[in-house]
Amino acid sequence: MEQTILLFLVFFVLLLLGVPIAISLGVAGTFLIIINSLGFYIFAPNVYGGIGKFPLLAIPYFILAGVILTEVGIAEKIIAFFKIVVGSLYGGLAVVVVIAALFWGAVSGSGPATVAALGSMLIPLMKKEGYPVDFSTALICSSSGLAIVIPPSIALIIYGTITGDSVTALFSAGVIPGILTGFCIAVTALIISKKNKYRGEILVRSWREIWKVFVDAIWGFLAPIIILGGIYSGIFTPTEAAIVGVFYGLFIGFFVYRNLKFKRLYQLLVDSCVGSSIVMIIVAFAAIFSWVGHVLGIMEISANFIISVSENPYIALILIQILIIIAGMLIDPVSIYYVFVPIFIPIMIHFHWNSIWFGILMTVNIAVAQITPPIAVNLFVGSNVAGISLERLSKKVFVFIITIIFALIILTIFPEITLIIPRLLGHMNI
């Protein structure tokens, strides 16, 4: 038990001192290696073993696809279509935010990236149409949290790599929970908008105008359909789908919209490399942390402690979800998976929980954590984009936190909601 306390104590003390997460993970693991004389020779094979996995190859390609599709203006065209259709209704633009976040989440796979991409476009637009800045920003931050739930999700790739679950099964399992949670957020936003009479300018559009905007946006709608359709149909793996996403973005940028220039490709590659390296450095150091935990039996001790608190599976699940939300307020999703999933695996086995279902619950919990003050990465990005204080934003986001937790309760009580698509597509044997 002393080793367990020491490992996590070193890790969290370093975090509180402002040490980057990857370094905190590596130093905590290294410290335990030194005091237990485990040998430095294990570093190289563990770092290589952590990042040298085929499913992880999808991450840099999905990041690059997101960067390219952002550059060619896919998000603007999708927003323009939905704005012309429902923007003049009470809460119409609020619904546009949720739909755009779901679509963009299927491209970027990152909550903060979705906040940054959509916030810079939608916050000024909603302000112009009469929506308060704090409400608009809170809605964008909350909806963007679904980016790690809606496939293709970098978070789910990491989870599947650790547990050995099929990434394709995880992707298909994330569809209904993502849409359900988005629906709950949209309903909440509509109620608030109706109560406060938030609506855009009433404009009469001809069918010709609507059709023109739809044709312009259809390439954006096709992006997730092509990527996810190919994965679910078995035409290509998630890693191959990420590469297809890259070439799809290049195709529409060079030949359809013709707004992508060769001189910009170098910078886009640099941006995607920076984003990918951040994830992979965390994965590499987290592999050391996890290895130490397994060798010293720390993960098993931690799991047994949680089980000892209560043999009631619902109480154990509630405790775990509270733990994930607290952890999500402090560290990024990748680190959460590597730190906690090895602890949760024995608990899943003990209570006979389906690991696909548990992975989606865990991911939705992290989505809640990303908008939960005082430390919430989505809110930090949103406050910077909108130019408002974090305190002001935190007051408006509370109602959406409750909304997502409500959706989470539904997913917890009814596991089949999460598992129905994987079963139908034959991605699960149980």
C-alpha positions as CSV (number, residue, x, y, z in Angstrom):
1,M,0.0,0.0,0.0
2,E,2.9,2.3,0.7
3,Q,4.2,1.9,-2.8
4,T,0.8,2.8,-4.2
5,I,0.6,6.0,-2.1
6,L,4.1,6.9,-3.0
7,L,3.6,6.5,-6.8
8,F,0.4,8.6,-6.9
9,L,1.8,11.1,-4.3
10,V,4.9,11.9,-6.4
11,F,2.7,12.2,-9.6
12,F,0.1,14.6,-8.1
13,V,2.7,16.7,-6.2
14,L,4.6,17.3,-9.5
15,L,1.3,18.2,-11.2
16,L,0.5,20.8,-8.4
17,L,4.0,22.2,-8.9
18,G,3.2,22.9,-12.5
19,V,5.4,20.1,-14.0
20,P,4.0,18.9,-17.4
21,I,1.8,15.8,-17.2
22,A,4.1,13.6,-19.3
23,I,7.2,14.5,-17.2
24,S,5.2,14.0,-14.0
25,L,4.2,10.5,-15.2
26,G,7.8,9.6,-16.2
27,V,9.4,11.0,-13.0
28,A,6.9,9.2,-10.7
29,G,7.6,5.9,-12.5
30,T,11.3,6.5,-12.6
31,F,11.4,7.3,-8.9
32,L,9.8,3.9,-8.0
33,I,12.1,2.1,-10.4
34,I,15.1,3.6,-8.6
35,I,14.1,3.0,-5.0
36,N,13.0,-0.6,-5.9
37,S,16.2,-1.3,-7.9
38,L,14.2,-2.5,-10.9
39,G,16.9,-1.5,-13.4
40,F,17.1,1.2,-16.0
41,Y,17.3,-1.3,-18.9
42,I,13.5,-1.5,-18.9
43,F,13.1,2.1,-20.2
44,A,13.7,1.6,-23.9
45,P,11.5,-1.5,-24.4
46,N,8.7,0.0,-22.4
47,V,8.7,3.3,-24.2
48,Y,8.8,1.5,-27.5
49,G,6.2,-1.0,-26.4
50,G,4.0,1.9,-25.3
51,I,4.0,3.8,-28.7
52,G,4.8,1.0,-31.1
53,K,1.2,-0.2,-31.5
54,F,-0.6,-0.3,-34.8
55,P,-3.9,1.3,-33.5
56,L,-1.9,4.3,-32.3
57,L,-0.8,5.0,-35.8
58,A,-4.3,6.3,-36.5
59,I,-3.8,9.3,-34.1
60,P,-1.3,11.4,-36.1
61,Y,-3.4,10.7,-39.3
62,F,-6.6,11.7,-37.7
63,I,-5.0,14.9,-36.3
64,L,-3.6,15.7,-39.8
65,A,-7.0,15.1,-41.3
66,G,-8.6,17.5,-38.8
67,V,-6.0,20.1,-39.5
68,I,-6.5,19.8,-43.3
69,L,-10.3,19.9,-43.1
70,T,-10.1,22.9,-40.8
71,E,-8.0,24.7,-43.3
72,V,-10.4,24.0,-46.2
73,G,-13.3,25.5,-44.3
74,I,-15.5,22.4,-43.8
75,A,-16.9,23.7,-40.5
76,E,-18.0,27.1,-41.9
77,K,-19.9,25.5,-44.7
78,I,-21.8,23.1,-42.4
79,I,-22.6,26.0,-40.1
80,A,-23.8,28.1,-43.0
81,F,-26.2,25.3,-44.1
82,F,-27.8,24.8,-40.7
83,K,-28.0,28.5,-40.0
84,I,-30.0,29.1,-43.1
85,V,-32.4,26.3,-42.2
86,V,-33.0,26.8,-38.5
87,G,-31.1,29.9,-37.5
88,S,-34.1,32.2,-37.3
89,L,-36.0,29.9,-34.9
90,Y,-35.9,30.3,-31.1
91,G,-32.7,28.5,-30.1
92,G,-32.0,27.7,-33.7
93,L,-28.4,28.7,-33.6
94,A,-28.0,26.8,-30.3
95,V,-29.1,23.6,-32.1
96,V,-26.6,24.5,-34.9
97,V,-23.8,24.6,-32.3
98,V,-24.6,21.1,-31.1
99,I,-24.9,19.7,-34.6
100,A,-21.7,21.4,-35.7
101,A,-19.9,20.1,-32.6
102,L,-21.0,16.5,-33.3
103,F,-19.8,16.8,-36.9
104,W,-16.6,18.5,-36.0
105,G,-16.0,16.0,-33.2
106,A,-16.1,13.3,-35.9
107,V,-13.3,15.1,-37.6
108,S,-11.0,16.4,-34.9
109,G,-11.6,13.9,-32.0
110,S,-10.5,16.6,-29.5
111,G,-12.6,18.7,-27.2
112,P,-10.3,21.7,-26.9
113,A,-9.6,21.7,-30.7
114,T,-13.3,21.7,-31.4
115,V,-13.9,24.6,-29.0
116,A,-11.1,26.6,-30.7
117,A,-12.3,25.8,-34.2
118,L,-16.1,26.4,-33.7
119,G,-15.8,29.1,-31.1
120,S,-13.9,31.5,-33.3
121,M,-16.7,31.2,-35.9
122,L,-19.9,30.7,-33.8
123,I,-19.4,33.0,-30.9
124,P,-19.3,36.2,-33.0
125,L,-22.2,34.9,-35.1
126,M,-24.4,34.1,-32.1
127,K,-23.5,37.5,-30.5
128,K,-24.6,39.2,-33.7
129,E,-27.9,37.3,-33.6
130,G,-28.7,38.3,-30.0
131,Y,-27.3,35.4,-28.0
132,P,-25.3,36.3,-24.8
133,V,-21.6,35.6,-25.1
134,D,-21.4,33.6,-21.9
135,F,-24.4,31.4,-22.9
136,S,-23.0,30.8,-26.4
137,T,-19.5,30.0,-25.1
138,A,-20.8,27.6,-22.4
139,L,-22.9,25.8,-25.0
140,I,-19.9,25.5,-27.4
141,C,-17.6,24.2,-24.6
142,S,-20.2,21.6,-23.5
143,S,-21.0,20.4,-27.0
144,S,-17.4,20.2,-27.9
145,G,-16.7,17.8,-25.0
146,L,-18.6,15.2,-27.1
147,A,-15.7,15.2,-29.6
148,I,-14.0,12.5,-27.5
149,V,-17.2,10.4,-27.5
150,I,-18.2,10.7,-31.1
151,P,-16.1,8.5,-33.4
152,P,-13.4,8.6,-34.6
153,S,-12.1,9.5,-31.2
154,I,-8.5,9.7,-30.1
155,A,-9.6,8.9,-26.6
156,L,-11.3,5.7,-27.6
157,I,-8.2,4.6,-29.6
158,I,-6.1,5.0,-26.5
159,Y,-8.6,3.1,-24.4
160,G,-8.8,0.2,-26.9
161,T,-5.0,0.0,-27.1
162,I,-4.8,-0.4,-23.3
163,T,-7.6,-2.9,-22.8
164,G,-7.2,-4.8,-26.1
165,D,-10.8,-4.0,-27.1
166,S,-11.6,-3.6,-30.8
167,V,-11.3,0.1,-31.7
168,T,-14.0,-0.4,-34.4
169,A,-16.3,-1.8,-31.7
170,L,-15.6,1.2,-29.5
171,F,-16.2,3.6,-32.3
172,S,-19.6,2.0,-33.1
173,A,-20.5,2.0,-29.4
174,G,-19.8,5.8,-29.1
175,V,-22.4,6.8,-31.8
176,I,-25.7,6.5,-29.8
177,P,-24.2,7.8,-26.5
178,G,-22.7,10.8,-28.4
179,I,-26.0,11.6,-30.2
180,L,-28.1,11.0,-27.0
181,T,-25.9,13.4,-25.0
182,G,-25.9,15.9,-27.8
183,F,-29.7,15.7,-28.0
184,C,-30.0,16.4,-24.2
185,I,-27.7,19.4,-24.5
186,A,-29.8,20.7,-27.5
187,V,-33.0,20.3,-25.6
188,T,-31.6,22.2,-22.6
189,A,-30.3,25.0,-24.9
190,L,-33.7,25.2,-26.6
191,I,-35.5,25.5,-23.3
192,I,-33.2,28.3,-22.2
193,S,-33.4,30.1,-25.6
194,K,-37.2,29.9,-25.6
195,K,-37.4,31.2,-22.1
196,N,-35.1,34.1,-22.8
197,K,-36.3,34.7,-26.4
198,Y,-32.9,34.0,-28.0
199,R,-33.3,33.8,-31.8
200,G,-31.6,35.0,-34.9
201,E,-32.8,37.4,-37.6
202,I,-35.9,36.2,-39.4
203,L,-35.0,35.8,-43.1
204,V,-37.0,34.3,-45.9
205,R,-34.8,32.0,-48.0
206,S,-35.8,30.4,-51.3
207,W,-35.4,26.7,-51.9
208,R,-32.8,27.7,-54.5
209,E,-30.7,29.4,-51.9
210,I,-31.0,26.6,-49.5
211,W,-30.1,24.0,-52.1
212,K,-27.0,26.0,-53.1
213,V,-25.8,26.2,-49.5
214,F,-26.5,22.5,-49.1
215,V,-24.5,21.5,-52.2
216,D,-21.6,23.6,-50.9
217,A,-21.7,21.9,-47.5
218,I,-22.3,18.3,-48.7
219,W,-18.6,17.6,-48.9
220,G,-18.4,18.3,-45.2
221,F,-21.3,16.0,-44.4
222,L,-19.6,13.2,-46.5
223,A,-16.4,13.3,-44.4
224,P,-17.6,11.4,-41.3
225,I,-19.9,9.2,-43.5
226,I,-17.0,8.1,-45.6
227,I,-14.6,7.6,-42.7
228,L,-17.1,5.9,-40.3
229,G,-18.9,4.0,-43.0
230,G,-15.7,2.5,-44.2
231,I,-14.8,1.4,-40.7
232,Y,-18.1,-0.1,-39.8
233,S,-18.5,-1.9,-43.1
234,G,-15.1,-3.4,-42.7
235,I,-13.7,-1.8,-45.8
236,F,-10.8,-0.4,-43.9
237,T,-9.4,-0.3,-40.3
238,P,-9.5,2.8,-38.1
239,T,-5.8,3.5,-39.0
240,E,-6.6,3.2,-42.8
241,A,-9.7,5.3,-42.3
242,A,-7.5,8.1,-40.8
243,I,-5.3,8.0,-44.0
244,V,-8.5,8.1,-46.1
245,G,-9.5,11.2,-44.1
246,V,-6.2,12.9,-45.0
247,F,-6.5,12.2,-48.7
248,Y,-10.2,13.2,-48.7
249,G,-9.3,16.6,-47.1
250,L,-6.6,17.1,-49.7
251,F,-8.9,16.2,-52.5
252,I,-11.7,18.6,-51.6
253,G,-9.1,21.3,-50.7
254,F,-7.3,21.1,-54.1
255,F,-10.0,20.0,-56.5
256,V,-13.4,20.9,-55.0
257,Y,-13.1,24.2,-53.0
258,R,-9.7,25.0,-54.5
259,N,-8.7,27.0,-51.4
260,L,-5.8,24.8,-50.3
261,K,-2.4,26.0,-51.4
262,F,0.8,23.8,-51.7
263,K,2.7,26.4,-49.7
264,R,0.4,25.9,-46.8
265,L,1.0,22.1,-46.7
266,Y,4.3,22.4,-44.8
267,Q,2.7,24.4,-42.0
268,L,-0.2,22.0,-41.8
269,L,2.2,19.1,-41.5
270,V,4.1,21.0,-38.8
271,D,0.9,21.7,-36.8
272,S,-0.2,18.1,-37.0
273,C,3.3,16.8,-36.0
274,V,3.2,19.1,-32.9
275,G,-0.3,17.8,-31.9
276,S,0.7,14.2,-32.5
277,S,4.0,14.5,-30.6
278,I,2.2,15.9,-27.5
279,V,0.0,12.8,-27.4
280,M,2.8,10.3,-28.1
281,I,5.2,11.8,-25.5
282,I,2.4,11.3,-22.9
283,V,1.8,7.8,-24.1
284,A,5.6,7.0,-23.9
285,F,6.0,8.2,-20.3
286,A,2.6,6.8,-19.3
287,A,3.9,3.4,-20.4
288,I,6.6,3.6,-17.8
289,F,4.1,4.6,-15.2
290,S,1.8,1.7,-16.0
291,W,4.7,-0.8,-16.1
292,V,5.9,0.2,-12.7
293,G,2.3,-0.1,-11.4
294,H,1.9,-3.6,-12.7
295,V,5.3,-4.9,-11.6
296,L,4.9,-3.6,-8.1
297,G,1.3,-4.8,-7.9
298,I,0.1,-1.2,-7.4
299,M,-2.7,-1.5,-9.8
300,E,-4.1,-4.6,-8.2
301,I,-3.8,-3.1,-4.7
302,S,-5.7,0.0,-5.9
303,A,-8.4,-2.1,-7.6
304,N,-8.8,-4.3,-4.5
305,F,-9.2,-1.2,-2.3
306,I,-12.1,0.1,-4.5
307,I,-13.8,-3.3,-4.4
308,S,-13.3,-3.5,-0.6
309,V,-15.3,-0.2,-0.2
310,S,-18.4,-1.9,-1.5
311,E,-19.4,-5.1,-3.2
312,N,-22.4,-3.3,-4.7
313,P,-21.6,-2.8,-8.4
314,Y,-23.6,0.4,-8.6
315,I,-21.8,2.0,-5.6
316,A,-18.5,1.0,-7.0
317,L,-19.4,2.4,-10.4
318,I,-20.5,5.7,-8.8
319,L,-17.2,6.0,-6.9
320,I,-15.2,5.3,-10.1
321,Q,-17.1,7.9,-12.1
322,I,-16.6,10.5,-9.4
323,L,-12.9,9.6,-9.4
324,I,-12.7,10.0,-13.2
325,I,-14.4,13.4,-13.1
326,I,-12.0,14.6,-10.4
327,A,-9.0,13.3,-12.4
328,G,-10.4,14.8,-15.6
329,M,-10.3,18.2,-13.9
330,L,-6.6,17.8,-13.4
331,I,-5.1,15.8,-16.2
332,D,-5.8,15.1,-19.9
333,P,-7.8,12.1,-21.2
334,V,-4.7,10.2,-22.5
335,S,-3.1,10.3,-19.1
336,I,-6.3,9.3,-17.4
337,Y,-6.6,6.2,-19.4
338,Y,-3.0,5.1,-18.8
339,V,-3.2,5.9,-15.1
340,F,-6.6,4.5,-14.2
341,V,-7.7,1.9,-16.8
342,P,-5.1,-0.7,-15.5
343,I,-6.7,-0.2,-12.1
344,F,-10.2,-0.5,-13.5
345,I,-9.6,-3.7,-15.5
346,P,-9.6,-6.0,-12.5
347,I,-12.7,-4.2,-11.2
348,M,-14.5,-4.8,-14.5
349,I,-13.6,-8.5,-14.4
350,H,-14.8,-8.7,-10.7
351,F,-18.2,-7.2,-11.4
352,H,-18.5,-8.7,-14.9
353,W,-18.9,-5.3,-16.6
354,N,-18.6,-5.1,-20.4
355,S,-15.4,-3.3,-21.1
356,I,-16.8,-1.6,-24.3
357,W,-19.7,-0.2,-22.3
358,F,-17.4,0.9,-19.4
359,G,-15.1,2.6,-21.9
360,I,-17.9,4.8,-23.2
361,L,-19.0,5.6,-19.7
362,M,-15.5,6.6,-18.8
363,T,-15.2,8.8,-21.9
364,V,-18.5,10.6,-21.2
365,N,-17.3,11.2,-17.6
366,I,-14.1,12.8,-19.0
367,A,-16.3,14.9,-21.2
368,V,-18.0,16.2,-18.1
369,A,-14.7,16.8,-16.4
370,Q,-13.5,18.9,-19.4
371,I,-16.2,21.5,-18.6
372,T,-16.2,21.2,-14.7
373,P,-14.6,24.1,-12.8
374,P,-12.2,25.0,-11.4
375,I,-9.9,23.2,-13.8
376,A,-11.6,22.6,-17.1
377,V,-9.6,22.6,-20.3
378,N,-12.6,23.3,-22.6
379,L,-13.6,26.3,-20.5
380,F,-10.0,27.7,-20.5
381,V,-10.0,27.6,-24.3
382,G,-13.5,29.0,-24.6
383,S,-12.9,31.9,-22.2
384,N,-9.8,32.8,-24.2
385,V,-11.7,32.6,-27.5
386,A,-14.7,34.6,-26.2
387,G,-12.6,37.1,-24.2
388,I,-14.7,36.5,-21.0
389,S,-13.7,35.5,-17.5
390,L,-13.6,31.9,-16.4
391,E,-15.8,32.7,-13.4
392,R,-18.5,34.2,-15.6
393,L,-18.4,31.2,-18.0
394,S,-18.5,28.7,-15.1
395,K,-21.9,30.0,-14.0
396,K,-23.5,29.4,-17.3
397,V,-21.9,26.0,-17.9
398,F,-23.4,24.4,-14.7
399,V,-26.8,23.6,-16.3
400,F,-25.0,21.8,-19.1
401,I,-22.9,19.8,-16.7
402,I,-26.2,18.6,-15.1
403,T,-27.6,17.8,-18.5
404,I,-24.6,15.6,-19.5
405,I,-24.7,13.8,-16.1
406,F,-28.4,13.1,-16.8
407,A,-27.4,11.4,-20.1
408,L,-24.6,9.6,-18.3
409,I,-27.1,8.2,-15.8
410,I,-29.3,6.9,-18.6
411,L,-26.2,5.2,-20.2
412,T,-25.3,3.7,-16.9
413,I,-28.7,2.2,-16.1
414,F,-29.3,0.9,-19.7
415,P,-26.0,-0.6,-21.1
416,E,-27.8,-1.9,-24.2
417,I,-28.1,1.7,-25.5
418,T,-24.3,1.7,-25.8
419,L,-23.9,-1.9,-27.1
420,I,-26.8,-2.1,-29.6
421,I,-24.8,-0.9,-32.6
422,P,-21.7,-3.0,-32.0
423,R,-23.9,-6.1,-31.6
424,L,-25.8,-5.3,-34.8
425,L,-22.6,-4.8,-36.8
426,G,-21.1,-8.0,-35.4
427,H,-18.3,-6.3,-33.6
428,M,-19.0,-8.1,-30.4
429,N,-19.4,-11.8,-29.6
430,I,-21.5,-11.2,-26.4
